[in-house]
Amino acid sequence: MVEKIIAPTSEAAVTRDQDMILQEEGNRIGEEEDYHSKRDDFASCRFTKIHIQQIAMAPKLYGNIYSIATLRVVATLHEKCVEFEYVPMGFGPELKKEAYLSLNPFDQVPAYVNGDLKLFESRAMTKHIAFEHHRKGTELLYHDLKKMAPVSVWMEVEAHQYDPVATKLVFEQAVKPFIMKMKPDSAVVEENQKKLGQILDVYEARLSKSKYLGGDEFTLVDLHHLPTLQYLQGKSTKEVFEARPHMSA
Ligand SMILES: N[C@@H](CCC(=O)N[C@@H](CS)C(=O)NCC(=O)O)C(=O)O
């Protein structure tokens, strides 16, 4: 079981074959029996029983470290200090295998397994994590309807206005040159920077009235922007943010 304790961002720490992990997903009962038979051995050496039980119950995140959607979920798990098992996936054929399609039928990363619950769509995962660990760390989402309403509005804005444009810029300025070894298309960059500027004008107006997008506290909506913001650091698009003082504050 020790090889299943994974530093979230370290692919090198994953020692088991992905196919094997996926197969086991369909056979969790057998895995749990195996785990119970080994549990006492481990308890007597490096871990307490409680710690081992927590590890066995840890959720699994199937993802790719280059994927914005995966990083969104990783950021939420970190914000809530949730221990999880990271299962690295490649792009392409691996995502089309039957075992993986049972987790994400759109053959995309990420996928999230928490006990009996299997989720696809990264924002559904982050909401689930935020509610499940509501009392832990930063609140991220509210039960109070009035406080939650603006957070919901800006979560929709992020998903439907900001993300499609920001993702295109990440693809051109980070994925193409650094991963695909291709030149960015400057016309696509220019067109999307213009669109981003118009979206950020709306953000700027909002942030001149409230400290964070969802209100006076950092919430899931701010967190959802982090992976694209990180990717766009050091790229010309950074200037589009910096031209708006509340955005870059
Ligand atoms: N709306 C989905 C988007 C997932 C998505 O676009 N995943 C990309 C990586 S960021 C992917 O798996 N691409 C591989 C492919 O489409 O073949 C989510 O938020 O989970």
The ligand as a Gaussian input file, in Angstrom:
#p B3LYP/6-31G(d) Opt

LIG

0 1
 N      -14.820000      20.837000     -18.780000
 C      -13.837000      19.833000     -18.518000
 C      -12.675000      20.049000     -19.450000
 C      -11.674000      18.921000     -19.361000
 C      -10.580000      19.102000     -20.400000
 O      -10.669000      19.930000     -21.325000
 N       -9.526000      18.315000     -20.271000
 C       -8.446000      18.390000     -21.208000
 C       -7.166000      18.782000     -20.510000
 S       -7.281000      20.335000     -19.669000
 C       -8.222000      17.020000     -21.816000
 O       -8.380000      16.010000     -21.185000
 N       -7.846000      16.986000     -23.078000
 C       -7.524000      15.780000     -23.743000
 C       -8.371000      15.555000     -24.913000
 O       -9.379000      16.292000     -25.085000
 O       -8.021000      14.636000     -25.646000
 C      -13.387000      19.912000     -17.053000
 O      -13.398000      21.025000     -16.504000
 O      -13.063000      18.874000     -16.464000

